[in-house]
Amino acid sequence: MSDATVRLQLHFELELATPPELAGLDHAALCRTLADALGPTVLRGLPAIAGKQLTPLGARVVRHHHHLDAAAQAARRVERAQVIQVAPHLTDAEVDTLAQRAAARLPAAESEQAAYLRGQALALVNEYRLVPCAVEAQLTSGKPAHIEGRLNLTNGHIFLDASHRQTRLQAGQGALRVSIAGTPVALAAECSGHTLTGPVLDVAVASLVPHRDVLLARWQAG
């Protein structure tokens, strides 16, 4: 086989996390720096390894060339307020951590960003963060009820103890007032039905956001 009869092209794209000083280089300098770093080990090593792997086929590398290109990607910035809006259960340190981690893969479409950040927040912290609360509601008998429970700041669900397994709330009474013990915070909960553990009560996560500092302080106080 005196000359090439097949042209083989291998194309790889490597996405690199780099220090700011490297990402800040202009195009020519960035390509030159990366080429110097890769050096013969990669730029000449790949054809050599490929040749060895192709030998059983009776093929050999006659000649080769490479093309190296690199472009710095403008990192999207995640504002702390964006994280807090979808994950008020996170502490300040956790908000900062998530904002930094999530920036690289933040969707370009604003309509997708909230869901992405919420998912990342739950991947970071998905434990129960409970604060004592009380719900004011009407029973099916028409009598008022004061139901004590624990509000989970992570997802807005209210946990009730075993004494409320037989509690049944009147349908169609609208939003239920929820007070957080030891704070002036008042929230609204919805009852989506009843299970073996009692009424299913939830507070919208978005409604926790304006009270985040107070709620986190209450959780941290135990």
N, C-alpha and C positions, 0 to 999 in steps of 0.2 A: 504494500500500500504506500505508493510514493507521494500521494497528495491527498488533500481532504476530499471526502465524498459526502460527508454529513456535517451540517452545522448545528451544533448543540448550544442552546442558550439557557442559562440558569439565571433566574431573577429572584433576588431576595430583597425584602425591605425590613430594616431594623429600626424600631422606634426606640430612641435613647432618652433616658432621664439623665440630664447632665447638669453640672454646676452652672450658675448664671454667667460666669465669665466665658464659658465655652459657647453657650447658646447665644451670647451677645456678639460673637464674631461675625464679620461680614461673610458673604457667601464664599468668596475665594479662600479666605483665611480658614473658614470652617472646614472646607473640603481638604485643604492642604494639611491641616492639623489632624484630621481623622485618617487621612492616607498615611501620614507619618506614623501614627499610632498603630494602625493595622499592619503596616510594613510587609516584608516578604513572607512572614508567617501565614498571612491570610491571602495577600494578593497573588503570590506565586504558589502558596501551599495548596490552595483549592484545585488549580489545574493538575498539580502533581498527584493529589489524592484521587481526583476524578479519573486520571489516567490509570492508576492502579486498579480502581474498581471496574473499569471498562476492559481491562486486559482479558478476562475470561471470554469476552465476546469477540476477541480478536481485533479489537479496536485500539488505537493509540492516539494520543493528542499530538497533532502535527504543529499547531501554533495556537496561540490564545492571546486575547487582549481583555482588558477590563475597563469598565467605566464607573467612576465613583461620583456620586452627587449627594448633596445634603442640603437641607433647608431647615432653618430654625422655625419652629411652630410657635406662634404667639400664644402663650398660655392664657387660658380664660381665667378670670378672677372670680372667685366665689366670695360674695360679701357675707359677713357674719349674719346680717339681717335675713338673708336668704335661708340660711340654715335654721335660724331660730324660728322662722315662720312655719317651717314644716316639722321641726323637732324641738319644741320648747322644753323637753325633758332633759336635754343635754346641758352639762355644766359649761361654764365659759371656756375651760381648757379643752373640753371635748368639742365644742363648737369650732375652736381654732384648729384643732387637729383635723376635723372633717373638712373644713374649708380648704385646707392645704391639700389633703388627699384627693378630694373630689375634683379639683380644678382641672386636672389633666384630661379627664374623660367627661366633663360637663357637656351635655348635649347643646348643640348650637341653637336649636329651637327653644325659645323661652317656654313654650307650652309643655315641653318635656322635662324641664329642669326641676320643677318641684317634685315630681314623682321620683326622679333619679336621686335627688338629695334625700328624700324621705327614705328610700330604700337603703342608701348608704348609711344614713343615721341609725337605722334599725340594725344594720349589719355591725355597726360599731358598738351600739348599746341597745340591747333589747330586753334588759332585765326589768322586773317590776320595780317601779319607784312610787311607793305608796304614801299617801297622806290621808289622815282621818277626815271624814266628811259626814254630813247628814243631809238626807233628802226629805223634802216636804212633799207629800202627795196625798191623794184621796184613795181610800180603799174601795173595793167593789161594793162594800156596804154603805159607802157615802161618808164614812168617818175619816177625819184627817189622820195621817200617820207621819211619825217622825222616825225615819229609817236611817240608822247609823251604818256606815260602811267605810270603805277605803278606796280612794280614787287613785287609779294608776296613771301617773303623768305620762307614761310612755305611749299609751294608746287611748286614754280617756275613759277606759272601762271602770265601772264602780263594782268592787267586790263586796258582797254581803255575807254575813256569817250564817251559820246553819239555822239560827232562830227565824230566818225569813224564808225558809223553804216553802212554807204554806201561805206566805203573804201574796195577795193578789191585788193589783192596782186597777183602778177604774180606767176603762179605755177612753180615748178621746179627750183627755184633760190637758193636752198640750205640754209645753215645756215645764219641767219640774225644777223647783229651786234647790240648788245644792250649795251648802255653806261649808267652808273649809275650817276645821277646828283650829282655834288659835290665831285666826287671821280675819280681816274684814272682807275677804274674797267671797263673792257670790257668783255662781255659775248656773247654767241651765243644762238639764239632762233630758234625754228622750228615753222613753220605755218602749222597746221594740218587741215586747212579749214576755212570756214567762217560761221558765224551764224547771227542772227538778230542784235547782238551787234557789229558785225564786225569781223575782223580776229581773229582766235584762236591761240594765241602765248604762247609758253611755253619754259622755260629754264630748262634744266636737273638739278635736285637737286644736283647731284654729282659735277656739275661744279661750284656750289656756295661755296663748301667746301674750296678751296684755298683762297677765298676772304672773309671768314666768319667774321673775326674781323672787316674789313672795312665796310662790309654790315650791321653788327649789330650796329656798331657805327653810321652809317647813319640813320638807323631805329630809334635808341634811340634819335638821335638829332631831329627827327621829320621832 
